[in-house]
Amino acid sequence: MITEMEDETRSMEFHEVDNLDSKTIEQAEDSYEKTFVTIRNILESNEQYCCDDEVDRLSMAQALSDALKTNKLIRKG
């Protein structure tokens, strides 16, 4: 399920059930999910730099993926 929120300056999209905390790159369904999984894996393998907590790491992966999408570097689908 996807929840979208918009106001006059920004748009946000939330994926409520997507298993992105455990999907592999092979299980990713689109470029957004592939990007999320890739970023999640990078953050996980570089714990000494940031985000050694899983919840923080997943939140950071979400924020980075959203930023890439907002800036039209990736798109859903």
C-alpha positions, 0 to 999 in steps of 0.5 A, a space after each residue: 500500500 502506498 500513501 501519498 501526501 502533498 502540499 504546495 511545496 513538497 510531495 511525499 510517498 510512503 510505502 507501508 508494507 514493502 519488506 524493503 528491510 529484508 529484500 535482496 536486490 534480486 527481489 526488488 521490483 523496480 528501480 526505486 526498490 533496487 536503489 533502496 536495497 543498494 543504499 541499505 546494503 552500503 550503509 550496513 557494510 559501512 557501520 563505522 561511518 554511520 547508522 549502526 542501528 537498523 532502524 536508523 539505517 532503514 530510515 536513512 535508506 528511505 530518505 536517500 531514495 526519496 531524495 533521489 526520486 524527488 530530484 528525478 535521479 530515479 523514478 518509481 517503476 
